[in-house]
Amino acid sequence: MAKKYHISLREDEKWQVKCEGAEKALKLFDTQKEAIDYAKTIAGNQEGSIVIHKVDGKIRKQKY
């Protein structure tokens, strides 16, 4: 089953990449672009998908 990776902004203003259902972030970033680039790499390696959230938490884009 392919994994889904979520990119979202934390309360400490860091962008996180989390695997769906996980409690902890895989990695933290200063910018959303850095988080997206990282998620693309890991999702591509595992045939996963990416869900990008806006600053307010709503879904901005789903990438497969």
mmCIF file as Biopython writes it, N, C-alpha, C and O atoms, coordinates in Angstrom:
data_model
#
loop_
_atom_site.group_PDB
_atom_site.id
_atom_site.type_symbol
_atom_site.label_atom_id
_atom_site.label_alt_id
_atom_site.label_comp_id
_atom_site.label_asym_id
_atom_site.label_entity_id
_atom_site.label_seq_id
_atom_site.pdbx_PDB_ins_code
_atom_site.Cartn_x
_atom_site.Cartn_y
_atom_site.Cartn_z
_atom_site.occupancy
_atom_site.B_iso_or_equiv
_atom_site.auth_seq_id
_atom_site.auth_asym_id
_atom_site.pdbx_PDB_model_num
ATOM 1   N N  . MET A ? 1  ? 0.840  -1.184 0.000  1.0 0.0 1  A 1 
ATOM 2   C CA . MET A ? 1  ? 0.000  0.000  0.000  1.0 0.0 1  A 1 
ATOM 3   C C  . MET A ? 1  ? 0.887  1.250  0.000  1.0 0.0 1  A 1 
ATOM 4   O O  . MET A ? 1  ? 1.831  1.355  0.783  1.0 0.0 1  A 1 
ATOM 5   N N  . ALA A ? 2  ? 0.574  2.175  -0.872 1.0 0.0 2  A 1 
ATOM 6   C CA . ALA A ? 2  ? 1.364  3.403  -0.979 1.0 0.0 2  A 1 
ATOM 7   C C  . ALA A ? 2  ? 1.112  4.307  0.227  1.0 0.0 2  A 1 
ATOM 8   O O  . ALA A ? 2  ? -0.005 4.404  0.734  1.0 0.0 2  A 1 
ATOM 9   N N  . LYS A ? 3  ? 2.164  4.952  0.661  1.0 0.0 3  A 1 
ATOM 10  C CA . LYS A ? 3  ? 2.060  5.854  1.805  1.0 0.0 3  A 1 
ATOM 11  C C  . LYS A ? 3  ? 1.643  7.242  1.335  1.0 0.0 3  A 1 
ATOM 12  O O  . LYS A ? 3  ? 1.897  7.641  0.199  1.0 0.0 3  A 1 
ATOM 13  N N  . LYS A ? 4  ? 0.998  7.959  2.241  1.0 0.0 4  A 1 
ATOM 14  C CA . LYS A ? 4  ? 0.590  9.328  1.971  1.0 0.0 4  A 1 
ATOM 15  C C  . LYS A ? 4  ? 1.376  10.233 2.912  1.0 0.0 4  A 1 
ATOM 16  O O  . LYS A ? 4  ? 1.403  10.009 4.122  1.0 0.0 4  A 1 
ATOM 17  N N  . TYR A ? 5  ? 2.017  11.256 2.348  1.0 0.0 5  A 1 
ATOM 18  C CA . TYR A ? 5  ? 2.819  12.197 3.131  1.0 0.0 5  A 1 
ATOM 19  C C  . TYR A ? 5  ? 2.128  13.551 3.167  1.0 0.0 5  A 1 
ATOM 20  O O  . TYR A ? 5  ? 1.742  14.093 2.132  1.0 0.0 5  A 1 
ATOM 21  N N  . HIS A ? 6  ? 1.978  14.089 4.367  1.0 0.0 6  A 1 
ATOM 22  C CA . HIS A ? 6  ? 1.319  15.380 4.553  1.0 0.0 6  A 1 
ATOM 23  C C  . HIS A ? 6  ? 2.359  16.454 4.873  1.0 0.0 6  A 1 
ATOM 24  O O  . HIS A ? 6  ? 3.262  16.247 5.684  1.0 0.0 6  A 1 
ATOM 25  N N  . ILE A ? 7  ? 2.210  17.601 4.219  1.0 0.0 7  A 1 
ATOM 26  C CA . ILE A ? 7  ? 3.075  18.755 4.465  1.0 0.0 7  A 1 
ATOM 27  C C  . ILE A ? 7  ? 2.201  19.813 5.117  1.0 0.0 7  A 1 
ATOM 28  O O  . ILE A ? 7  ? 1.207  20.252 4.538  1.0 0.0 7  A 1 
ATOM 29  N N  . SER A ? 8  ? 2.576  20.221 6.327  1.0 0.0 8  A 1 
ATOM 30  C CA . SER A ? 8  ? 1.767  21.205 7.039  1.0 0.0 8  A 1 
ATOM 31  C C  . SER A ? 8  ? 2.640  22.078 7.932  1.0 0.0 8  A 1 
ATOM 32  O O  . SER A ? 8  ? 3.774  21.731 8.263  1.0 0.0 8  A 1 
ATOM 33  N N  . LEU A ? 9  ? 2.074  23.224 8.310  1.0 0.0 9  A 1 
ATOM 34  C CA . LEU A ? 9  ? 2.773  24.184 9.160  1.0 0.0 9  A 1 
ATOM 35  C C  . LEU A ? 9  ? 2.486  23.867 10.620 1.0 0.0 9  A 1 
ATOM 36  O O  . LEU A ? 9  ? 1.338  23.667 11.014 1.0 0.0 9  A 1 
ATOM 37  N N  . ARG A ? 10 ? 3.551  23.826 11.414 1.0 0.0 10 A 1 
ATOM 38  C CA . ARG A ? 10 ? 3.405  23.576 12.849 1.0 0.0 10 A 1 
ATOM 39  C C  . ARG A ? 10 ? 3.223  24.889 13.604 1.0 0.0 10 A 1 
ATOM 40  O O  . ARG A ? 10 ? 3.398  25.967 13.036 1.0 0.0 10 A 1 
ATOM 41  N N  . GLU A ? 11 ? 2.875  24.796 14.867 1.0 0.0 11 A 1 
ATOM 42  C CA . GLU A ? 11 ? 2.704  25.992 15.699 1.0 0.0 11 A 1 
ATOM 43  C C  . GLU A ? 11 ? 4.002  26.770 15.867 1.0 0.0 11 A 1 
ATOM 44  O O  . GLU A ? 11 ? 3.974  27.979 16.097 1.0 0.0 11 A 1 
ATOM 45  N N  . ASP A ? 12 ? 5.142  26.087 15.753 1.0 0.0 12 A 1 
ATOM 46  C CA . ASP A ? 12 ? 6.435  26.761 15.902 1.0 0.0 12 A 1 
ATOM 47  C C  . ASP A ? 12 ? 6.934  27.358 14.580 1.0 0.0 12 A 1 
ATOM 48  O O  . ASP A ? 12 ? 8.103  27.722 14.457 1.0 0.0 12 A 1 
ATOM 49  N N  . GLU A ? 13 ? 6.026  27.454 13.589 1.0 0.0 13 A 1 
ATOM 50  C CA . GLU A ? 13 ? 6.321  28.059 12.279 1.0 0.0 13 A 1 
ATOM 51  C C  . GLU A ? 13 ? 7.268  27.219 11.413 1.0 0.0 13 A 1 
ATOM 52  O O  . GLU A ? 13 ? 7.843  27.741 10.458 1.0 0.0 13 A 1 
ATOM 53  N N  . LYS A ? 14 ? 7.439  25.952 11.722 1.0 0.0 14 A 1 
ATOM 54  C CA . LYS A ? 14 ? 8.240  25.042 10.898 1.0 0.0 14 A 1 
ATOM 55  C C  . LYS A ? 14 ? 7.285  24.215 10.039 1.0 0.0 14 A 1 
ATOM 56  O O  . LYS A ? 14 ? 6.199  23.841 10.480 1.0 0.0 14 A 1 
ATOM 57  N N  . TRP A ? 15 ? 7.707  23.938 8.811  1.0 0.0 15 A 1 
ATOM 58  C CA . TRP A ? 15 ? 6.935  23.066 7.926  1.0 0.0 15 A 1 
ATOM 59  C C  . TRP A ? 15 ? 7.380  21.635 8.177  1.0 0.0 15 A 1 
ATOM 60  O O  . TRP A ? 15 ? 8.576  21.351 8.235  1.0 0.0 15 A 1 
ATOM 61  N N  . GLN A ? 16 ? 6.419  20.740 8.325  1.0 0.0 16 A 1 
ATOM 62  C CA . GLN A ? 16 ? 6.737  19.342 8.620  1.0 0.0 16 A 1 
ATOM 63  C C  . GLN A ? 16 ? 6.256  18.424 7.518  1.0 0.0 16 A 1 
ATOM 64  O O  . GLN A ? 16 ? 5.279  18.703 6.824  1.0 0.0 16 A 1 
ATOM 65  N N  . VAL A ? 17 ? 6.964  17.331 7.379  1.0 0.0 17 A 1 
ATOM 66  C CA . VAL A ? 17 ? 6.535  16.248 6.492  1.0 0.0 17 A 1 
ATOM 67  C C  . VAL A ? 17 ? 6.231  15.072 7.409  1.0 0.0 17 A 1 
ATOM 68  O O  . VAL A ? 17 ? 7.102  14.591 8.134  1.0 0.0 17 A 1 
ATOM 69  N N  . LYS A ? 18 ? 4.985  14.617 7.367  1.0 0.0 18 A 1 
ATOM 70  C CA . LYS A ? 18 ? 4.550  13.508 8.211  1.0 0.0 18 A 1 
ATOM 71  C C  . LYS A ? 18 ? 3.921  12.428 7.346  1.0 0.0 18 A 1 
ATOM 72  O O  . LYS A ? 18 ? 3.218  12.712 6.377  1.0 0.0 18 A 1 
ATOM 73  N N  . CYS A ? 19 ? 4.183  11.206 7.712  1.0 0.0 19 A 1 
ATOM 74  C CA . CYS A ? 19 ? 3.510  10.081 7.081  1.0 0.0 19 A 1 
ATOM 75  C C  . CYS A ? 19 ? 2.104  10.014 7.697  1.0 0.0 19 A 1 
ATOM 76  O O  . CYS A ? 19 ? 1.941  10.188 8.904  1.0 0.0 19 A 1 
ATOM 77  N N  . GLU A ? 20 ? 1.104  9.764  6.866  1.0 0.0 20 A 1 
ATOM 78  C CA . GLU A ? 20 ? -0.279 9.734  7.352  1.0 0.0 20 A 1 
ATOM 79  C C  . GLU A ? 20 ? -0.417 8.750  8.510  1.0 0.0 20 A 1 
ATOM 80  O O  . GLU A ? 20 ? 0.004  7.598  8.414  1.0 0.0 20 A 1 
ATOM 81  N N  . GLY A ? 21 ? -1.015 9.221  9.606  1.0 0.0 21 A 1 
ATOM 82  C CA . GLY A ? 21 ? -1.233 8.390  10.774 1.0 0.0 21 A 1 
ATOM 83  C C  . GLY A ? 21 ? -0.103 8.424  11.793 1.0 0.0 21 A 1 
ATOM 84  O O  . GLY A ? 21 ? -0.252 7.917  12.905 1.0 0.0 21 A 1 
ATOM 85  N N  . ALA A ? 22 ? 1.030  9.020  11.420 1.0 0.0 22 A 1 
ATOM 86  C CA . ALA A ? 22 ? 2.174  9.085  12.330 1.0 0.0 22 A 1 
ATOM 87  C C  . ALA A ? 22 ? 2.004  10.232 13.330 1.0 0.0 22 A 1 
ATOM 88  O O  . ALA A ? 22 ? 1.359  11.236 13.032 1.0 0.0 22 A 1 
ATOM 89  N N  . GLU A ? 23 ? 2.587  10.069 14.508 1.0 0.0 23 A 1 
ATOM 90  C CA . GLU A ? 23 ? 2.531  11.119 15.513 1.0 0.0 23 A 1 
ATOM 91  C C  . GLU A ? 23 ? 3.664  12.126 15.339 1.0 0.0 23 A 1 
ATOM 92  O O  . GLU A ? 23 ? 3.490  13.314 15.611 1.0 0.0 23 A 1 
ATOM 93  N N  . LYS A ? 24 ? 4.814  11.654 14.889 1.0 0.0 24 A 1 
ATOM 94  C CA . LYS A ? 24 ? 5.988  12.519 14.755 1.0 0.0 24 A 1 
ATOM 95  C C  . LYS A ? 24 ? 6.276  12.827 13.294 1.0 0.0 24 A 1 
ATOM 96  O O  . LYS A ? 24 ? 5.995  12.027 12.402 1.0 0.0 24 A 1 
ATOM 97  N N  . ALA A ? 25 ? 6.845  14.010 13.073 1.0 0.0 25 A 1 
ATOM 98  C CA . ALA A ? 25 ? 7.242  14.417 11.725 1.0 0.0 25 A 1 
ATOM 99  C C  . ALA A ? 25 ? 8.489  13.646 11.302 1.0 0.0 25 A 1 
ATOM 100 O O  . ALA A ? 25 ? 9.340  13.313 12.128 1.0 0.0 25 A 1 
ATOM 101 N N  . LEU A ? 26 ? 8.583  13.370 10.007 1.0 0.0 26 A 1 
ATOM 102 C CA . LEU A ? 26 ? 9.787  12.744 9.471  1.0 0.0 26 A 1 
ATOM 103 C C  . LEU A ? 26 ? 10.935 13.752 9.466  1.0 0.0 26 A 1 
ATOM 104 O O  . LEU A ? 26 ? 12.077 13.415 9.777  1.0 0.0 26 A 1 
ATOM 105 N N  . LYS A ? 27 ? 10.606 15.002 9.104  1.0 0.0 27 A 1 
ATOM 106 C CA . LYS A ? 27 ? 11.622 16.042 9.015  1.0 0.0 27 A 1 
ATOM 107 C C  . LYS A ? 27 ? 10.944 17.405 9.057  1.0 0.0 27 A 1 
ATOM 108 O O  . LYS A ? 27 ? 9.791  17.548 8.649  1.0 0.0 27 A 1 
ATOM 109 N N  . LEU A ? 28 ? 11.678 18.417 9.561  1.0 0.0 28 A 1 
ATOM 110 C CA . LEU A ? 28 ? 11.179 19.789 9.654  1.0 0.0 28 A 1 
ATOM 111 C C  . LEU A ? 28 ? 11.958 20.704 8.723  1.0 0.0 28 A 1 
ATOM 112 O O  . LEU A ? 28 ? 13.137 20.479 8.451  1.0 0.0 28 A 1 
ATOM 113 N N  . PHE A ? 29 ? 11.276 21.748 8.234  1.0 0.0 29 A 1 
ATOM 114 C CA . PHE A ? 29 ? 11.888 22.683 7.284  1.0 0.0 29 A 1 
ATOM 115 C C  . PHE A ? 29 ? 11.471 24.110 7.594  1.0 0.0 29 A 1 
ATOM 116 O O  . PHE A ? 29 ? 10.441 24.347 8.226  1.0 0.0 29 A 1 
ATOM 117 N N  . ASP A ? 30 ? 12.285 25.058 7.140  1.0 0.0 30 A 1 
ATOM 118 C CA . ASP A ? 30 ? 11.975 26.474 7.323  1.0 0.0 30 A 1 
ATOM 119 C C  . ASP A ? 30 ? 10.967 26.971 6.296  1.0 0.0 30 A 1 
ATOM 120 O O  . ASP A ? 30 ? 10.217 27.907 6.573  1.0 0.0 30 A 1 
ATOM 121 N N  . THR A ? 31 ? 10.937 26.358 5.108  1.0 0.0 31 A 1 
ATOM 122 C CA . THR A ? 31 ? 10.019 26.793 4.059  1.0 0.0 31 A 1 
ATOM 123 C C  . THR A ? 31 ? 9.169  25.630 3.565  1.0 0.0 31 A 1 
ATOM 124 O O  . THR A ? 31 ? 9.554  24.465 3.675  1.0 0.0 31 A 1 
ATOM 125 N N  . GLN A ? 32 ? 8.007  25.971 3.019  1.0 0.0 32 A 1 
ATOM 126 C CA . GLN A ? 32 ? 7.132  24.957 2.471  1.0 0.0 32 A 1 
ATOM 127 C C  . GLN A ? 32 ? 7.773  24.305 1.241  1.0 0.0 32 A 1 
ATOM 128 O O  . GLN A ? 32 ? 7.616  23.104 1.022  1.0 0.0 32 A 1 
ATOM 129 N N  . LYS A ? 33 ? 8.485  25.086 0.449  1.0 0.0 33 A 1 
ATOM 130 C CA . LYS A ? 33 ? 9.134  24.552 -0.755 1.0 0.0 33 A 1 
ATOM 131 C C  . LYS A ? 33 ? 10.132 23.457 -0.401 1.0 0.0 33 A 1 
ATOM 132 O O  . LYS A ? 33 ? 10.178 22.423 -1.067 1.0 0.0 33 A 1 
ATOM 133 N N  . GLU A ? 34 ? 10.933 23.674 0.644  1.0 0.0 34 A 1 
ATOM 134 C CA . GLU A ? 34 ? 11.899 22.652 1.072  1.0 0.0 34 A 1 
ATOM 135 C C  . GLU A ? 34 ? 11.174 21.365 1.483  1.0 0.0 34 A 1 
ATOM 136 O O  . GLU A ? 34 ? 11.615 20.261 1.164  1.0 0.0 34 A 1 
ATOM 137 N N  . ALA A ? 35 ? 10.059 21.529 2.195  1.0 0.0 35 A 1 
ATOM 138 C CA . ALA A ? 35 ? 9.286  20.369 2.639  1.0 0.0 35 A 1 
ATOM 139 C C  . ALA A ? 35 ? 8.700  19.617 1.438  1.0 0.0 35 A 1 
ATOM 140 O O  . ALA A ? 35 ? 8.689  18.386 1.413  1.0 0.0 35 A 1 
ATOM 141 N N  . ILE A ? 36 ? 8.215  20.369 0.447  1.0 0.0 36 A 1 
ATOM 142 C CA . ILE A ? 36 ? 7.644  19.754 -0.755 1.0 0.0 36 A 1 
ATOM 143 C C  . ILE A ? 36 ? 8.716  18.987 -1.516 1.0 0.0 36 A 1 
ATOM 144 O O  . ILE A ? 36 ? 8.481  17.861 -1.954 1.0 0.0 36 A 1 
ATOM 145 N N  . ASP A ? 37 ? 9.887  19.585 -1.676 1.0 0.0 37 A 1 
ATOM 146 C CA . ASP A ? 37 ? 10.982 18.923 -2.394 1.0 0.0 37 A 1 
ATOM 147 C C  . ASP A ? 37 ? 11.377 17.610 -1.709 1.0 0.0 37 A 1 
ATOM 148 O O  . ASP A ? 37 ? 11.602 16.597 -2.371 1.0 0.0 37 A 1 
ATOM 149 N N  . TYR A ? 38 ? 11.456 17.643 -0.391 1.0 0.0 38 A 1 
ATOM 150 C CA . TYR A ? 38 ? 11.811 16.432 0.366  1.0 0.0 38 A 1 
ATOM 151 C C  . TYR A ? 38 ? 10.714 15.368 0.206  1.0 0.0 38 A 1 
ATOM 152 O O  . TYR A ? 38 ? 11.008 14.198 -0.041 1.0 0.0 38 A 1 
ATOM 153 N N  . ALA A ? 39 ? 9.451  15.786 0.349  1.0 0.0 39 A 1 
ATOM 154 C CA . ALA A ? 39 ? 8.343  14.835 0.246  1.0 0.0 39 A 1 
ATOM 155 C C  . ALA A ? 39 ? 8.271  14.218 -1.151 1.0 0.0 39 A 1 
ATOM 156 O O  . ALA A ? 39 ? 7.965  13.034 -1.291 1.0 0.0 39 A 1 
ATOM 157 N N  . LYS A ? 40 ? 8.549  15.011 -2.179 1.0 0.0 40 A 1 
ATOM 158 C CA . LYS A ? 40 ? 8.556  14.476 -3.549 1.0 0.0 40 A 1 
ATOM 159 C C  . LYS A ? 40 ? 9.579  13.357 -3.680 1.0 0.0 40 A 1 
ATOM 160 O O  . LYS A ? 40 ? 9.320  12.340 -4.322 1.0 0.0 40 A 1 
ATOM 161 N N  . THR A ? 41 ? 10.733 13.551 -3.071 1.0 0.0 41 A 1 
ATOM 162 C CA . THR A ? 41 ? 11.794 12.557 -3.147 1.0 0.0 41 A 1 
ATOM 163 C C  . THR A ? 41 ? 11.385 11.255 -2.463 1.0 0.0 41 A 1 
ATOM 164 O O  . THR A ? 41 ? 11.499 10.180 -3.052 1.0 0.0 41 A 1 
ATOM 165 N N  . ILE A ? 42 ? 10.910 11.349 -1.224 1.0 0.0 42 A 1 
ATOM 166 C CA . ILE A ? 42 ? 10.572 10.111 -0.508 1.0 0.0 42 A 1 
ATOM 167 C C  . ILE A ? 42 ? 9.315  9.453  -1.075 1.0 0.0 42 A 1 
ATOM 168 O O  . ILE A ? 42 ? 9.237  8.226  -1.135 1.0 0.0 42 A 1 
ATOM 169 N N  . ALA A ? 43 ? 8.329  10.254 -1.492 1.0 0.0 43 A 1 
ATOM 170 C CA . ALA A ? 43 ? 7.115  9.681  -2.070 1.0 0.0 43 A 1 
ATOM 171 C C  . ALA A ? 43 ? 7.431  9.006  -3.404 1.0 0.0 43 A 1 
ATOM 172 O O  . ALA A ? 43 ? 6.878  7.952  -3.717 1.0 0.0 43 A 1 
ATOM 173 N N  . GLY A ? 44 ? 8.316  9.614  -4.184 1.0 0.0 44 A 1 
ATOM 174 C CA . GLY A ? 44 ? 8.700  9.036  -5.466 1.0 0.0 44 A 1 
ATOM 175 C C  . GLY A ? 44 ? 9.419  7.717  -5.307 1.0 0.0 44 A 1 
ATOM 176 O O  . GLY A ? 44 ? 9.235  6.800  -6.108 1.0 0.0 44 A 1 
ATOM 177 N N  . ASN A ? 45 ? 10.239 7.619  -4.272 1.0 0.0 45 A 1 
ATOM 178 C CA . ASN A ? 45 ? 10.976 6.382  -4.010 1.0 0.0 45 A 1 
ATOM 179 C C  . ASN A ? 45 ? 10.050 5.254  -3.573 1.0 0.0 45 A 1 
ATOM 180 O O  . ASN A ? 45 ? 10.362 4.080  -3.773 1.0 0.0 45 A 1 
ATOM 181 N N  . GLN A ? 46 ? 8.925  5.602  -2.984 1.0 0.0 46 A 1 
ATOM 182 C CA . GLN A ? 46 ? 8.024  4.587  -2.440 1.0 0.0 46 A 1 
ATOM 183 C C  . GLN A ? 46 ? 6.663  4.569  -3.133 1.0 0.0 46 A 1 
ATOM 184 O O  . GLN A ? 46 ? 5.716  3.970  -2.624 1.0 0.0 46 A 1 
ATOM 185 N N  . GLU A ? 47 ? 6.562  5.217  -4.281 1.0 0.0 47 A 1 
ATOM 186 C CA . GLU A ? 47 ? 5.305  5.309  -5.019 1.0 0.0 47 A 1 
ATOM 187 C C  . GLU A ? 47 ? 4.179  5.824  -4.129 1.0 0.0 47 A 1 
ATOM 188 O O  . GLU A ? 47 ? 3.040  5.366  -4.222 1.0 0.0 47 A 1 
ATOM 189 N N  . GLY A ? 48 ? 4.510  6.776  -3.274 1.0 0.0 48 A 1 
ATOM 190 C CA . GLY A ? 48 ? 3.527  7.367  -2.374 1.0 0.0 48 A 1 
ATOM 191 C C  . GLY A ? 48 ? 2.910  8.611  -2.970 1.0 0.0 48 A 1 
ATOM 192 O O  . GLY A ? 48 ? 3.214  8.978  -4.105 1.0 0.0 48 A 1 
ATOM 193 N N  . SER A ? 49 ? 2.044  9.262  -2.211 1.0 0.0 49 A 1 
ATOM 194 C CA . SER A ? 49 ? 1.421  10.495 -2.651 1.0 0.0 49 A 1 
ATOM 195 C C  . SER A ? 49 ? 1.664  11.591 -1.620 1.0 0.0 49 A 1 
ATOM 196 O O  . SER A ? 49 ? 2.034  11.322 -0.477 1.0 0.0 49 A 1 
ATOM 197 N N  . ILE A ? 50 ? 1.447  12.834 -2.050 1.0 0.0 50 A 1 
ATOM 198 C CA . ILE A ? 50 ? 1.713  13.997 -1.205 1.0 0.0 50 A 1 
ATOM 199 C C  . ILE A ? 50 ? 0.434  14.808 -1.068 1.0 0.0 50 A 1 
ATOM 200 O O  . ILE A ? 50 ? -0.290 15.021 -2.040 1.0 0.0 50 A 1 
ATOM 201 N N  . VAL A ? 51 ? 0.167  15.256 0.155  1.0 0.0 51 A 1 
ATOM 202 C CA . VAL A ? 51 ? -0.940 16.164 0.422  1.0 0.0 51 A 1 
ATOM 203 C C  . VAL A ? 51 ? -0.327 17.432 1.013  1.0 0.0 51 A 1 
ATOM 204 O O  . VAL A ? 51 ? 0.301  17.394 2.071  1.0 0.0 51 A 1 
ATOM 205 N N  . ILE A ? 52 ? -0.517 18.556 0.316  1.0 0.0 52 A 1 
ATOM 206 C CA . ILE A ? 52 ? 0.054  19.828 0.756  1.0 0.0 52 A 1 
ATOM 207 C C  . ILE A ? 52 ? -1.040 20.653 1.407  1.0 0.0 52 A 1 
ATOM 208 O O  . ILE A ? 52 ? -2.099 20.874 0.819  1.0 0.0 52 A 1 
ATOM 209 N N  . HIS A ? 53 ? -0.777 21.111 2.636  1.0 0.0 53 A 1 
ATOM 210 C CA . HIS A ? 53 ? -1.745 21.911 3.373  1.0 0.0 53 A 1 
ATOM 211 C C  . HIS A ? 53 ? -1.352 23.389 3.327  1.0 0.0 53 A 1 
ATOM 212 O O  . HIS A ? 53 ? -0.172 23.735 3.268  1.0 0.0 53 A 1 
ATOM 213 N N  . LYS A ? 54 ? -2.373 24.248 3.356  1.0 0.0 54 A 1 
ATOM 214 C CA . LYS A ? 54 ? -2.147 25.696 3.442  1.0 0.0 54 A 1 
ATOM 215 C C  . LYS A ? 54 ? -1.756 26.051 4.874  1.0 0.0 54 A 1 
ATOM 216 O O  . LYS A ? 54 ? -1.756 25.199 5.762  1.0 0.0 54 A 1 
ATOM 217 N N  . VAL A ? 55 ? -1.425 27.312 5.078  1.0 0.0 55 A 1 
ATOM 218 C CA . VAL A ? 55 ? -1.058 27.799 6.414  1.0 0.0 55 A 1 
ATOM 219 C C  . VAL A ? 55 ? -2.200 27.553 7.399  1.0 0.0 55 A 1 
ATOM 220 O O  . VAL A ? 55 ? -1.954 27.251 8.567  1.0 0.0 55 A 1 
ATOM 221 N N  . ASP A ? 56 ? -3.454 27.679 6.936  1.0 0.0 56 A 1 
ATOM 222 C CA . ASP A ? 56 ? -4.606 27.486 7.830  1.0 0.0 56 A 1 
ATOM 223 C C  . ASP A ? 56 ? -4.975 26.009 8.037  1.0 0.0 56 A 1 
ATOM 224 O O  . ASP A ? 56 ? -5.924 25.700 8.757  1.0 0.0 56 A 1 
ATOM 225 N N  . GLY A ? 57 ? -4.225 25.107 7.408  1.0 0.0 57 A 1 
ATOM 226 C CA . GLY A ? 57 ? -4.452 23.681 7.598  1.0 0.0 57 A 1 
ATOM 227 C C  . GLY A ? 57 ? -5.315 23.028 6.533  1.0 0.0 57 A 1 
ATOM 228 O O  . GLY A ? 57 ? -5.336 21.802 6.424  1.0 0.0 57 A 1 
ATOM 229 N N  . LYS A ? 58 ? -6.032 23.832 5.739  1.0 0.0 58 A 1 
ATOM 230 C CA . LYS A ? 58 ? -6.852 23.263 4.672  1.0 0.0 58 A 1 
ATOM 231 C C  . LYS A ? 58 ? -5.961 22.689 3.580  1.0 0.0 58 A 1 
ATOM 232 O O  . LYS A ? 58 ? -4.817 23.112 3.412  1.0 0.0 58 A 1 
ATOM 233 N N  . ILE A ? 59 ? -6.493 21.725 2.839  1.0 0.0 59 A 1 
ATOM 234 C CA . ILE A ? 59 ? -5.708 21.105 1.776  1.0 0.0 59 A 1 
ATOM 235 C C  . ILE A ? 59 ? -5.571 22.059 0.600  1.0 0.0 59 A 1 
ATOM 236 O O  . ILE A ? 59 ? -6.558 22.578 0.079  1.0 0.0 59 A 1 
ATOM 237 N N  . ARG A ? 60 ? -4.329 22.278 0.197  1.0 0.0 60 A 1 
ATOM 238 C CA . ARG A ? 60 ? -4.016 23.130 -0.938 1.0 0.0 60 A 1 
ATOM 239 C C  . ARG A ? 60 ? -3.973 22.319 -2.219 1.0 0.0 60 A 1 
ATOM 240 O O  . ARG A ? 60 ? -4.511 22.723 -3.250 1.0 0.0 60 A 1 
ATOM 241 N N  . LYS A ? 61 ? -3.316 21.156 -2.133 1.0 0.0 61 A 1 
ATOM 242 C CA . LYS A ? 61 ? -3.115 20.354 -3.328 1.0 0.0 61 A 1 
ATOM 243 C C  . LYS A ? 61 ? -2.807 18.910 -2.933 1.0 0.0 61 A 1 
ATOM 244 O O  . LYS A ? 61 ? -2.147 18.655 -1.925 1.0 0.0 61 A 1 
ATOM 245 N N  . GLN A ? 62 ? -3.292 17.981 -3.735 1.0 0.0 62 A 1 
ATOM 246 C CA . GLN A ? 62 ? -2.948 16.576 -3.556 1.0 0.0 62 A 1 
ATOM 247 C C  . GLN A ? 62 ? -2.182 16.148 -4.797 1.0 0.0 62 A 1 
ATOM 248 O O  . GLN A ? 62 ? -2.636 16.356 -5.923 1.0 0.0 62 A 1 
ATOM 249 N N  . LYS A ? 63 ? -1.033 15.558 -4.586 1.0 0.0 63 A 1 
ATOM 250 C CA . LYS A ? 63 ? -0.180 15.136 -5.687 1.0 0.0 63 A 1 
ATOM 251 C C  . LYS A ? 63 ? -0.008 13.631 -5.644 1.0 0.0 63 A 1 
ATOM 252 O O  . LYS A ? 63 ? 0.158  13.044 -4.575 1.0 0.0 63 A 1 
ATOM 253 N N  . TYR A ? 64 ? -0.050 13.024 -6.793 1.0 0.0 64 A 1 
ATOM 254 C CA . TYR A ? 64 ? 0.086  11.560 -6.823 1.0 0.0 64 A 1 
ATOM 255 C C  . TYR A ? 64 ? 1.289  11.132 -7.603 1.0 0.0 64 A 1 
ATOM 256 O O  . TYR A ? 64 ? 1.550  9.935  -7.728 1.0 0.0 64 A 1 
#
